[in-house]
Amino acid sequence: MDFDELMQQMQPGPDTWTAIIPEDWLQGRSAYGGLQVSLALKAMRALLPTEVPLRTLQVTFLAPVPPGPVEITAHVLRAGKSATHVEARLQMAGQTLCLVIGVFGLSRASSVNILPVQPAVTVDEKPLQLRYVEGITPVFLQHFDMRWLSGSRPFQGASTARAVIEVGLHSAADRKASDLHLTAIADAIPPLALAMLHKPAPASSMTWMLELLSDRYDHQPLNGWRFDAEVLAAGQGYTSQTVMIWAPDGSPAALSRQSMVVFA
């Protein structure tokens, strides 16, 4: 089931949305994190009267989300003149598995206007194409194209963890991006700290903050998103990873920050 089909199968109820997590969207024993957040975002968007741009997402992954039916609840925490804070939860059997807070905000007049410029990158002579391999890579990877343009690669025993990676999402050929697609794409790359290991080991995200740098993405395709990623700090099994995400046209799209654990 591709991403858009999965979003379309969400069913609204009086207070709760329901969705089915298919086996092909798993990341280890849990649903892929980007999918969890996209499900939550769709439920949050249904509470807004207009297409107010999403500005930030704050996510805590509390427990694995197994395949099967999941409930998504959402409610408005506060609605001001410009900004609206909305909370969503993914739940099974009354247990909250993922907690998401989204901040949606109308544009404001401001004299401050700073936009980062995409730096040039020297592409490796033989970029690594990360493909889905049954029993080896996470199953959700079959829905993505991922290519290491430069930098540290998984399990090469690197001394640093820094890479430039190109990511695309499989979907309908004529489909343009939305913030739902972006949240799915933004979590796709594996923890960069794995590049410092010599052999595979499990890793997972605990928290994730995504700051969106544009108020619309519907002119962008679903492939060719560039991730400039770096591990800023690591110790005692925990890592802090930051990613600058560039849209296919080279414009700044989002800033991603994640706290992760690496079990090695």
Secondary structure, 3 states (H helix, E strand, C coil): CCHHHHHHCCECCCCEEEEEECHHHEECCEECHHHHHHHHHHHHHCCCCCCCCEEEEEEEECCCCCCEEEEEEEEEEEECCCEEEEEEEEEECCEEEEEEEEEEECCCCCCCCCCCCCCCCCCCCCCEEECCCCCCCCHHHHHEEEEEEEECCCCCCCCCCEEEEEEEECCCCCCCCCHHHHHHHHCCCCCHHHHHCCCCCCEEEEEEEEEECCCCCCCCCCCCEEEEEEEEEEECCEEEEEEEEECCCCCEEEEEEEEEEECC
